Amino acid sequence: MKLVLIIEDNEKNMKLARDVLQVRGYRTLEAVTGEDGVRLALENKPDLVLMDIQLPGINGVEAFRQIRANAATAHIPIAALTASVTPTDRGEIMAAGFDAFLSKPINLKEFLETVKRLAGGGAP
């Protein structure tokens, strides 16, 4: 069963992502700060990280950089999950090296297709 780390400080967004993923057969880990997300990624080496950009403490881009800077986690796909959807924001996020960009509110079809593409697994 694939493991997805969700780094999200909004309780409703966290619950939605967690519930949708678990129903589809994924295991989930949760963090509400960038620092906790980096720690959990290093400790658990998930198959995918879903990263909010606006986080308390370090932001999602900095957390992304820290995860990618560690040889043990550099290979993990990381998708930005954010309400920042201006073309400039999207360009900056993708330029940082994220593997995918998902806007909030979540489009469930796009969300699940992206998770399956990046992490594999999930229910058929």
C-alpha positions, 0 to 999 in steps of 0.5 A: 500500500502506497504512503502519501505524506500530506503537508497542509495547515487547513483542517478541511483541506487535510481531511478531504485529501486524507479521506479521498486517499484512504478510500482509494487504498493509500496510507497517509501521514499528516503534517501541518508545518513545513518543519514537521513535513520535512521530518516525516519525509526523512523518517518515513520516506513516503511514495509521494508528498502533497505540499501546501505552499502557504504553511506556518514556519517554513513555507512549502517551497523551502520544505520542498528544497530541504526534502530534495536536498537530502539524498535519502528523500531526493527521489520522492515526487512532490506535488504542490497543492495550493490556492495560489493559482496566478500564472506567476505563482504557478510558474514560480512553483514549477520553476522550483522543481515540483513534479506537479501543481494542483490547485485548491479547491481540489478537483477530485478527478485531477487530484486522484489522477496526479496521485496515481501518476506520481505514486502509483497504486490506489484502487482501480 
